[in-house]
Amino acid sequence: MSMRIALTVIVVLALSGCRIVSEKKLAALRSPVNPHVAQAAEIYRSQIAPQAVKTAQPLGELLVRIAQAKDFNSACGLLGYRAQPEFPCYFNVKVSGEVAAVNTRSRSGKLTLKLTDAPLSSVEVQIGPVYRGTALRDSYRGLSYSDFNDQALFGDFARAINQASIDELAGSQPKVGDHITVYGVFSSWQAPAEPLLITPVRIQP
């Protein structure tokens, strides 16, 4: 009897055009991947990194111009970017100096760069394998939260963007004593001061 029932079910499914899908495929159908998340690496390579490099300001000049502005909000409007009032201000910056320390003990690794062209004595640069924060996502002018309308997807996009940067810079492994130039992004709620943490998009000799 059970064999007859099983055969009947198979015949009905075949005639109705139904097909059995896996739980993974079913979940994908219910919650399709946001196209921006799926294309995050390409968006980083073709838009975010080039934008950050093209608009990067030497840190020393940037700090002087921020200090000369009427107030920090005015400086942000002229020199940086803030997608929403509740966000800090993001600045694209270029810094050069000597690597004074490299910390890889934490997964949020970073190096300390002793500066040669800025009022600050040093800055910290993220080197991974995990980046802290969402500076790369939130400094990008091409997309905003409204393009996702979902906090989880917006977070996924930030992590994918960070990973794209980490992957691109994997071949760059500065050592103590090296002289390098870094293009990247930092955020601030007020006039920048030490310690300044830069999320990089390019590291070069």
N, C-alpha and C positions, 0 to 999 in steps of 0.2 A: 504493500500500500504506500509506504514512504517513497519508494522508487517512482511510483506512478505520479505522486504529488510533485516530486522534484522535476520530473520530465515535463509536467504540466506548467510549472513555473518557468522553466527554460523556454518553452514554446511561447508562452504569453509574452515574456520579455522580448523574445526575438521578433514576434509579430508587432509589438507596440513600438519597436525602435528604441527601447530603453537600453541604457548601458550602466553598468556598475562602475562607480568612480572611487578612487581611494579617498581616505579622510583628508590627506594633504591637498589633493585636487579640489575637494569639496570646500575646504577652508579658503583656498585661493579664489574660488568662485564667489564665496560669500564676502570676502574682503580682498578685492583685487589690489595688487601692488600699485602704489601711487607712481605715475610715470616719472616724476622728478626724483623719487628715491631710486628707482631702477636705473636712472641715467646720471646718478650723482657723480660718479668718477669722471664721466665725459664732461659734465657741467664744470667740475673743478678744473680739469685740464684746459678746456677751451674758453672758459669765461672767468671763473673766480681767481685762479692764479694769475692770468694775464692782466686782469683788472687791478689786482693788488700791486703787481710790479709796476704797471704803467702809472698809477697814481701815487706810488710810494714817495713820501717826503723824507729827506734826511732828518734824523731825529733832532739834531741840534737846532736846525732851522724851524722845525715844527714847534718845539718847546718855546722858542722865542716868540713865535707868532701867537701861540696860545696865551702867553703871558701878556702880550700887547692887546689882546682882544678885550672888548667891554666886559664880558663875563664868560664863564665856561660854556654856557648854552650857545652864546654867539659864536664862540670858537668852534664848537661842534658843528654848527650849521655851515660855517665857512670852510672848515678844514677836515671834518670827519663825517660820520654818518650815523644816524640813529633812526631805525625803522619805526620804533614806537616809543612813546614818552617813558614807558617803564623800563626801557633798555638803557644800558650805559652807552657812551659814545665810542665808536670804533674808528681807529686811525690806521691807515696804511703807511708803513714806515720802512725806511732803509737805515741800517746801522752797520758800521764797520769797526773791527777791533780784534783783539787777541783773545783766544780761548784761554780763560783762567782756570776753569774747572769743568769736568764732565761728570754728571751724576747719573749712573745707570742702575743704581740699587733699587730704585722705585720703578714701577711700570710707567709712571708718569715722569719719564726721564727728562732731564734738561741740562743745558750747558750754561755756564756763566761767561759772558762776553765783556771783557774789559774794553771800554770805549776809547776811541781816539778823536772822535768828532762830535761830542755832545756834552752838555753840562753834567749829565749823570755820569757817575764813575763806572757803572756797569749795568747790564740788563741780563735777564734770563731768557733763554730760547728753548722752547719745547722740542724734544727730539724723540719722544715716544718710548716704547711702542704704543702708548696711549696718550692722547692729548686731553688735557683738562679744558672744559669750557666749550663754547660754541662760537668763538670769534670768527672763524672762517664763514660759517653760515650767516651770522648776523651782520657781517660787514658787506655781504653781497647784495647789490641793489636790484638784481634781476628777479628775485623771488621773495615772498614774505609768507607769514603764517596763513594769510587768506588763500594762498595757493594750495594749502594742505587741509586747513580747517579741522585738524585733528592733532592733538598734542603728541600722541605717540608717533605718528608719521613724521611730524616736524622734528622730533628727537631722532628718529631713524635717519633722517636726511642729514642732520648735523654729524652723527657718528659716521655715516658713509663719506661725507666730505672730509672729515678728519682722517679717516683711513686712507682716502685717496692721496692726501698730502703726505702721510707717513710712507705710503708705498712709493710715491714719486721721489722722496728724499732718502730712500733706504740706502742708496749707494753713497750718500754723503755722510761720512763718519769723522767729523773734526776731532782732532786731538789737542790736548793742552799744548799751548805754544803756537798753534796754527793761527794765521791771520785770515779772517774770513769776512765776507759781506753777507748780510742777511736781509731779505725782503720778507715782510710779514705784517701781521695785524696785532694790535693790542687794544684793550678796552680800558676805559676809565670813567669814573663818575665826576671827577674834578681834575684840576691841574695835575698832570702826571708826575709821579715821584717814585723813587726807588721803594721796593723792588718792582720793576716793570717786567711783565711776562709777555713775550712775543710768540705768537703762533706763526711758524714760517711757511712760506710758499716757495722760497728759493734760498739755497745756501751755496755760495760760490767762493773760490779763493780770492 
